[in-house]
Amino acid sequence: MVKVSIIGATGYTGRELIRILLRHKEAEIIHLSADIEEEVPISEIFPSLMCDIPVKKAINMGGLIESDVIFLCLPHRVSMEHVPSLFDLGKKIIDLSADFRLKDPSVYEEWYNTKHLAPHLVKNAVYGLPELYYEKIKTSLLIANPGCYPTSAILGLAPVIEFIEKTSIIIDAKSGISGAGRNPSFLFHFPEANESIKAYSVFIHRHTPEIEQELSLLAKEKIGVTFVPHLIPMDYGILSTIYVRLKEDVDIFDIYNEFYKNCPFIKILNDPPRTKDVVGTNFCLINPLKEKGQLVITSCIDNLIKGASGQAVQNMNVMFGFQETEGLI
């Protein structure tokens, strides 16, 4: 039985992580902590969990020392304050923030407007997309869990990156409001977001360099994308509609089915998916359609599951040699 700690347990990703791990046959949660005023059972924060594990208001080093794996559900910039000391303990770490996703610390500093506090550990981090990095994840001590938008976009594009015109990539992505987290703000206030749709952070969204990094690694050349995220009035889900030009006429469905033949959470569909079909699951549903050299790819995930906590557990399963689907199906 793997002993688990979760730092930052009271956000949406923490909630979903706990929910998944409570039904995981090989995992036991032994320590929860968060920035709260007093210690309370997690069920007082999330009654739907029906679980009385206490949430500590400070990190308990004793609990961490006993742990086999530590999940960090902390904001960007905060996570890297803790990772070095945890790494020195020799524990397996799965970081759900962006702090170790970008391979070049200077790129991180540019997009996140802060100095990277642990650039020496960036080289140790494996980008936690199991469909692409399964073998590296198996032996890693530090996993940089991917962002939600990048997960949807990269999985949609990965199989065809060698067959498309590299300057033609347009990613139109729409996300539910839970992607903004639990902290309230004007943009995500119910009267502002309900019955409305809004493009935001055009050209400046922080997931852009993450998408470009991974596509460039796949293509073995520098890739740029036009990425436009939208906020839509629903709780969960991401739908990415991706537009590219094909360089040659190829059998698209054969390419996708072959690329993902050993990936239990990828489903290739004949028709475009709906967000309703993935909510609460760790699946990524993909539909590629071509017409006269144009390829339109729709890629759909639950932003909190495959886009965050479910993928984190999928990474844990790979790291410890469990069934990849354990706790997730």
C-alpha positions in Angstrom: 0.0 0.0 0.0 1.4 3.4 -1.1 1.2 6.1 1.6 0.1 9.5 0.1 0.4 13.1 1.3 -1.4 16.0 -0.4 -0.2 19.6 0.2 -2.9 22.1 -0.8 -5.8 19.7 -0.2 -8.6 22.3 -0.1 -8.7 23.4 -3.7 -10.7 21.8 -6.5 -7.7 19.7 -7.6 -7.2 18.6 -4.0 -10.8 17.6 -3.7 -10.8 15.5 -6.9 -7.4 13.9 -6.0 -8.8 12.8 -2.6 -12.0 11.5 -4.2 -10.0 9.4 -6.6 -7.5 8.1 -4.0 -10.2 7.1 -1.6 -11.3 4.4 -4.1 -7.7 3.5 -5.1 -7.0 -0.1 -4.0 -3.2 0.6 -3.6 -3.2 4.0 -2.0 -3.7 5.3 1.6 -3.9 9.0 2.3 -1.9 9.7 5.5 -1.5 13.5 5.5 -3.4 16.5 4.2 -2.4 20.1 4.6 -3.6 23.5 3.4 -3.5 27.2 4.2 -6.4 27.2 6.6 -7.1 28.9 9.9 -7.6 25.7 12.0 -7.4 22.0 11.6 -10.6 20.4 10.5 -11.7 17.1 8.9 -11.7 17.3 5.1 -15.5 16.4 5.2 -16.1 19.8 6.7 -14.6 21.5 3.7 -16.0 19.0 1.1 -19.0 17.2 2.7 -19.4 15.0 -0.5 -16.1 13.2 0.4 -17.6 11.7 3.6 -14.1 11.3 4.9 -12.7 12.5 8.3 -9.0 12.7 7.5 -7.8 15.9 9.2 -6.5 18.8 7.2 -3.4 20.3 8.9 -2.9 24.0 8.8 0.8 23.5 8.4 2.8 20.9 6.6 3.6 18.0 8.9 7.2 16.8 8.1 6.6 13.6 10.0 3.7 12.7 7.7 5.8 13.6 4.7 8.7 11.4 5.8 6.3 8.5 6.1 4.9 9.1 2.7 5.9 7.3 -0.5 4.5 10.0 -2.8 3.6 13.6 -2.3 1.1 15.5 -4.4 1.4 19.3 -4.5 -1.8 21.0 -5.4 -0.4 24.5 -4.8 -0.5 27.7 -6.9 2.2 28.5 -9.4 5.2 30.2 -7.7 4.3 28.6 -4.3 5.0 25.0 -5.3 8.7 25.5 -6.1 9.2 26.9 -2.6 8.6 23.3 -1.2 9.8 21.0 -3.9 13.6 21.2 -3.1 13.2 20.1 0.5 10.8 17.3 -0.5 13.1 16.2 -3.3 16.0 16.0 -0.8 13.8 13.6 1.2 14.0 11.2 -1.7 10.2 11.0 -2.1 8.3 10.7 -5.3 6.7 14.1 -6.1 3.8 14.9 -8.4 3.5 18.7 -8.8 0.2 20.0 -10.2 1.5 23.5 -10.6 3.3 24.9 -13.6 6.6 25.4 -11.8 8.5 22.5 -13.3 6.7 22.1 -16.7 8.9 24.4 -18.8 12.4 23.0 -19.6 14.0 26.5 -19.7 13.7 28.4 -16.4 14.2 31.7 -18.3 11.0 31.0 -20.3 9.2 30.3 -17.0 10.5 33.5 -15.5 9.3 35.4 -18.6 5.8 34.0 -18.6 5.2 33.8 -14.9 6.9 37.1 -14.0 8.9 35.7 -11.1 12.4 34.2 -10.5 12.5 30.4 -10.5 13.6 29.3 -7.1 14.8 25.8 -8.1 16.2 25.9 -11.6 18.6 23.1 -10.7 15.6 20.7 -10.4 14.0 21.5 -13.7 16.2 19.0 -15.5 15.0 16.3 -13.1 11.3 16.9 -13.8 9.5 14.7 -16.3 6.5 16.2 -18.1 3.7 14.0 -16.8 1.8 13.1 -20.0 1.7 9.3 -19.9 0.7 8.9 -23.5 4.0 10.5 -24.5 6.4 9.9 -21.6 5.3 6.6 -20.1 8.9 5.1 -19.8 10.4 8.3 -18.3 7.6 8.6 -15.8 8.2 5.1 -14.6 11.7 6.0 -13.2 11.1 9.7 -12.3 11.1 11.2 -8.8 9.6 14.5 -9.9 6.6 14.7 -12.2 5.4 18.1 -13.6 1.7 17.4 -14.1 0.6 19.0 -17.4 -1.8 21.9 -17.6 -5.4 21.3 -18.6 -5.4 23.2 -21.9 -2.1 21.7 -22.9 -3.3 18.2 -22.2 -6.2 18.6 -24.5 -4.2 20.4 -27.3 -1.1 18.2 -27.2 -3.1 14.9 -27.2 -5.1 16.2 -30.1 -2.1 17.1 -32.2 0.6 14.6 -31.2 -0.3 11.8 -33.7 -0.3 14.1 -36.8 2.5 16.6 -36.0 4.7 15.2 -38.7 1.9 15.4 -41.3 0.9 19.0 -40.9 2.1 22.4 -41.9 3.9 23.6 -38.8 2.9 27.3 -39.2 -0.8 26.5 -39.5 -1.8 25.5 -36.0 -4.8 27.3 -34.5 -6.1 26.1 -31.1 -9.6 27.4 -30.1 -10.2 26.1 -26.6 -13.1 26.5 -24.2 -13.1 25.7 -20.5 -15.5 25.5 -17.6 -15.1 28.0 -14.8 -13.6 25.5 -12.3 -10.4 25.8 -14.2 -9.9 29.2 -12.4 -9.8 27.5 -9.0 -11.8 28.3 -5.8 -10.5 31.8 -5.1 -13.2 34.3 -6.2 -12.5 37.0 -8.7 -14.6 39.5 -10.7 -14.3 37.6 -14.1 -15.5 34.3 -12.6 -18.3 35.8 -10.4 -21.6 34.1 -11.3 -23.4 37.1 -12.7 -20.4 38.0 -14.9 -19.8 34.5 -16.3 -23.3 33.0 -16.5 -25.0 33.1 -20.0 -21.8 34.6 -21.5 -18.7 33.5 -23.3 -15.4 35.3 -23.4 -12.0 34.9 -25.0 -9.3 35.8 -22.6 -5.5 36.1 -22.3 -5.2 36.2 -26.1 -1.5 35.8 -27.1 -0.5 35.9 -23.4 -2.0 32.8 -21.8 0.7 31.0 -19.8 -0.2 27.6 -21.3 1.1 28.8 -24.7 4.8 28.1 -24.1 3.9 24.7 -22.6 2.0 23.7 -25.7 4.7 25.0 -28.0 7.5 23.2 -26.0 5.9 19.8 -26.2 4.9 20.1 -29.9 8.4 21.3 -30.7 9.9 18.3 -29.0 7.6 16.0 -30.9 8.3 17.7 -34.2 12.0 18.1 -33.5 11.8 21.7 -34.7 10.5 24.9 -33.2 6.7 25.1 -33.3 4.5 28.2 -32.7 0.7 28.1 -32.2 -2.2 30.5 -32.1 -3.9 29.6 -28.9 -7.1 31.3 -27.9 -8.8 30.2 -24.6 -12.4 31.0 -23.8 -14.4 30.9 -20.6 -17.8 29.3 -20.9 -20.6 29.1 -18.3 -20.3 25.5 -17.1 -18.5 24.0 -14.2 -16.2 21.4 -15.8 -14.7 20.4 -19.1 -12.5 21.6 -21.9 -13.2 21.4 -25.6 -10.3 22.2 -27.9 -11.1 22.7 -31.6 -7.8 22.6 -33.5 -7.3 23.8 -37.1 -4.3 22.7 -39.2 -3.3 22.1 -42.8 -2.2 18.7 -44.0 1.0 18.4 -46.0 -0.2 15.2 -47.7 -3.2 13.0 -48.0 -3.1 10.4 -45.2 -5.5 8.0 -43.4 -6.2 10.1 -40.4 -8.1 7.5 -38.3 -5.4 4.9 -38.9 -2.7 7.3 -37.7 -4.6 8.2 -34.5 -5.7 4.6 -33.7 -2.1 3.3 -34.1 -0.5 6.2 -32.1 -2.9 5.6 -29.1 -3.3 1.8 -29.4 -1.9 1.2 -25.9 -3.4 4.2 -24.2 -6.4 3.3 -22.1 -7.7 6.8 -21.6 -7.8 7.9 -25.3 -10.8 7.3 -27.4 -10.9 8.2 -31.1 -14.4 9.0 -32.2 -16.1 9.2 -35.6 -18.0 12.4 -34.5 -17.0 15.4 -32.5 -17.2 14.8 -28.7 -19.2 16.7 -26.1 -17.8 17.9 -22.7 -20.8 16.1 -21.1 -19.3 12.8 -22.2 -16.0 13.3 -20.2 -17.1 15.0 -17.0 -15.9 13.0 -14.0 -13.7 10.8 -16.1 -10.0 10.6 -17.0 -10.7 10.1 -20.7 -9.6 12.3 -23.6 -12.0 12.0 -26.5 -10.6 13.0 -29.9 -12.3 13.4 -33.3 -10.1 14.2 -36.4 -11.9 15.2 -39.6 -10.3 16.2 -42.8 -11.6 17.9 -45.9 -9.6 19.2 -48.9 -6.3 19.3 -47.0 -7.8 20.9 -43.9 -7.8 19.0 -40.7 -10.1 19.9 -37.8 -9.4 18.1 -34.5 -11.7 18.2 -31.6 -10.2 17.1 -28.3 -12.3 16.9 -25.1 -11.4 16.4 -21.4 -12.6 17.1 -17.9 -10.3 19.9 -16.9 -10.0 18.8 -13.2 -9.6 15.0 -14.0 -7.5 14.3 -17.1 -6.5 18.0 -17.0 -5.3 17.8 -13.4 -6.0 15.3 -10.6 -6.9 12.2 -12.6 -3.8 12.6 -14.7 -1.8 13.0 -11.5 -3.1 9.6 -10.2 -2.4 8.1 -13.7 1.2 9.3 -13.3 1.4 7.8 -9.8 0.1 4.5 -11.1 2.8 4.4 -13.8 5.5 5.4 -11.2 4.6 2.6 -8.9 3.9 -0.1 -11.5 0.2 -0.3 -10.8 -2.5 -0.8 -13.4 -2.6 2.5 -15.2 -6.4 2.6 -14.8 -6.4 1.9 -11.0 -8.8 4.2 -9.2 -9.7 5.9 -12.5 -12.2 3.5 -14.0 
